[in-house]
């Protein structure tokens, strides 16, 4: 009987890398941080980045965003609010997604579910250009990547979006794996854990 209590404590313990803000809680990948970067009456945006991100950005020959992943919580909104903010649309052929290069939807959006949240994921082709003066050797000045836009709702009024680019030649982190880690652990914050 004396082993029951430690096991129960272990099962109910808060994950080591849980982050709470904007009325949300999610588990951060190891060595990643999150910070509220914008908040108003309609939304609250969180930026996520791995340890050493500023140095990686500085050394990269291609421009990188200030944050590797951006997560946004919408207040008093619907899933349509998130898809509109992420620029989802229907093309001339009736495909639903986010237009990429030349305004074409190459890959229609897919229905997704991560824990209590469900919605849409759109992967679109994007292009990037090397920084001015970057030493590229035989590498092209142009890179192609996939931009990911995910709009989710939990059916209880919590609406979020997650956005990131999957790949860059000089940044060797797995943004896809990190974003999926966050998405699968996403949950509304408990009232006692809510922060401004």
Buried (B, 14 or more C-beta within 10 A) or exposed (E): EEEEEEEEEEEEEEEEBBBBBBBBBBBBBEEBBBEBBEBEEEBBBBBBBBEEBEEBBEEBBBEBBEBBBBBBBBBEBEBEBBBEBBEBBEBEEEBBBBBBEEEBBBBBBEEBEBEBBBBBBBBBBBEBEBBEEBEEEEBEEEBEBBBBBBBBBBEEEBBBBBBBBBBBBBBEBEBBEBBBBBBEBBBBBEEEBBEE
